[in-house]
Amino acid sequence: MSVYSSISKLHSTPIDNLTDAEDFLKNFSPKEQKQLMTVFMLGTRLVSYDTLREDILMTTGILDTYKADEYARLLYEKALNKDMYLDNITRCADASGFDLNQI
C-alpha cells in the first residue's frame, strides 16, 4: 500500500484512545506500520516549515528508539495534532520533490 493511502486513512480515522490507535495500526503490515509511523513522526519535526529540513534524514531511523509495540501509544499521545503533523510532512515533501514512498 502507498504511504499516501495510509496517510489518507489516518487523516479520516479518529484516534480517541489507545484502543483506537491499536485497531487502526492492525490494518497494516509491520513494514507499512513502520513507514506510516516514520512519516507521522517526521511530521512532528516539521511544524512551521514549508520544505524538508536538511538536518533530518528521511529514513525510518527516527523510530530507532521505539519498538513496534509502542507505535500505538505514540500515535495516541500525538493524536490531537495528527492532521497537522501529516499535513506538515506531505506539504514539505511535495515542496521538496520528495516521494514519501521512498521511506
C-alpha positions in Angstrom: 0.0 0.0 0.0 1.2 3.5 -0.8 2.2 5.5 2.2 -0.1 8.3 0.8 -3.1 5.9 1.1 -2.1 5.2 4.7 -1.8 8.9 5.4 -5.3 9.4 3.9 -6.7 6.6 6.1 -5.1 8.1 9.2 -6.5 11.5 8.4 -10.0 10.1 8.2 -9.8 7.9 11.3 -10.5 9.3 14.8 -7.9 8.3 17.4 -9.6 9.0 20.7 -7.9 6.4 22.8 -5.2 3.8 22.8 -7.5 1.1 21.6 -8.4 3.2 18.5 -4.7 3.5 17.7 -4.1 -0.2 18.1 -7.1 -1.1 16.0 -6.0 1.3 13.3 -2.5 0.0 13.1 -3.7 -3.6 12.8 -4.8 -2.8 9.3 -1.2 -2.5 8.1 1.7 -4.9 7.8 4.6 -4.3 10.2 6.6 -2.7 7.3 3.6 -0.4 6.5 3.2 0.5 10.2 6.9 1.5 10.4 6.6 3.5 7.2 3.5 5.3 8.3 4.8 6.0 11.8 8.1 7.3 10.4 6.2 9.8 8.2 4.0 10.7 11.2 7.0 11.3 13.5 8.8 13.3 10.8 5.8 15.5 10.6 6.1 16.3 14.3 9.5 17.9 13.5 8.3 20.0 10.6 5.9 22.4 12.3 6.3 25.8 10.7 8.4 24.5 7.8 7.5 24.6 4.1 10.3 22.3 2.9 12.1 19.3 4.3 14.9 20.2 6.7 18.4 19.2 5.7 19.3 18.1 9.2 16.5 15.5 9.3 17.1 12.2 7.4 14.0 10.9 5.6 14.5 7.4 6.9 12.9 5.0 9.4 15.9 5.8 11.7 13.6 8.3 13.6 11.9 5.3 15.1 15.1 3.5 16.2 14.4 4.3 19.9 10.9 2.8 19.7 9.7 -0.8 19.5 6.9 -1.7 17.1 4.6 -2.3 20.1 5.0 1.3 21.1 3.6 2.7 17.8 0.0 2.8 19.0 1.0 4.7 22.2 2.9 7.2 20.1 0.0 7.7 17.8 -2.5 8.1 20.6 -0.3 10.5 22.5 0.1 12.8 19.5 -3.4 12.2 18.0 -4.7 15.6 18.9 -2.4 17.1 16.3 -2.2 14.2 13.9 -3.7 16.0 11.0 -1.3 18.9 11.4 1.7 16.5 11.5 0.5 14.6 8.4 -0.1 17.9 6.6 3.4 19.1 7.6 5.2 16.1 6.1 3.2 16.0 2.9 3.5 19.7 2.4 7.2 19.7 3.0 7.8 16.6 0.9 5.8 17.9 -2.0 7.6 21.3 -1.9 11.0 19.5 -1.8 10.1 17.0 -4.6 10.4 14.0 -2.2 8.3 10.9 -2.6 7.3 9.6 0.8 7.0 6.1 -0.6 10.8 6.1 -0.6 10.9 5.8 3.2 
